């Protein structure tokens, strides 16, 4: 695997680890263009496969984290809505909220 490809793979990895999806996509496009320009022999392919599998795993973990954060925000919004227990006429309004148990990421 060439140094240019290795640098680009590391740039994608750093963007994923920093949580910058826009930068990760740009770096991934750059990596794809670099790979498309050059010929990939069998030895390079064998060394490239584990690196790409690692990037795929990082991207999936990032997606799961983003989905989990979105679920938490939804639960917070629902909980905040349930805090308004009285309407404008002074009648008590109760909205049950079943928030999921806190999780660590």
Buried (B, 14 or more C-beta within 10 A) or exposed (E): BEEBBEEBBEBBBEBBEEEBBEBBEBBBEBBEEBBEEEEEEEEBEEEBEEBBEBBEEBBEEBEEEEEEEEEBEEBEEBEEEBEEEEEEEEEEEEEEEEEEEEEEE
